[in-house]
């Protein structure tokens, strides 16, 4: 089993994490730790892990952009 953990810091980590969770597969878990969104991804192969991390980072960028432009402080 291959594993990657992605940690990113946000002003509104709960909102970002909530936006990401619907896209999580059974091999993914997302949690909030302070101002950090922590997502762990496990896959059987290195190629599968790379693909899933790439998809996750794309979703993360969209979630952050939407949060930045739609939610007022």
PyMOL commands that set and color helices and strands:
alter all, ss='L'
color gray80, all
select helices_A, chain A and resi 13-21+46-70
alter helices_A, ss='H'
color red, helices_A
select strands_A, chain A and resi 2-9+28-33+36-43
alter strands_A, ss='S'
color yellow, strands_A
deselect
rebuild
show_as cartoon
